[in-house]
Amino acid sequence: MSTVTIRCPNTDKSIFTGIETDWLTFNRVPDVLIHSRCPHCGLEHAWWTREAWLTERPPNERSCIAS
């Protein structure tokens, strides 16, 4: 499984959204607006699925959230 990742517009750091999925499922998701709380700046960011990408996370950083 990979984690849906976005970029914080304030710090330019990657944000792991806690949404885990595989490439086939991710590629079928429509372009929708989603909100996520940023651990870097503390703000809630609105983002479109077209702005996100999948990344692998180290096992000790994996979220309990799965999709």
Secondary structure, 3 states (H helix, E strand, C coil): CEEEEEECCCCCCEEEEEEEECHHHHHHCCCCEEEEECCCCCCEEEEEHHHCEEECCCHHHCCCCCC
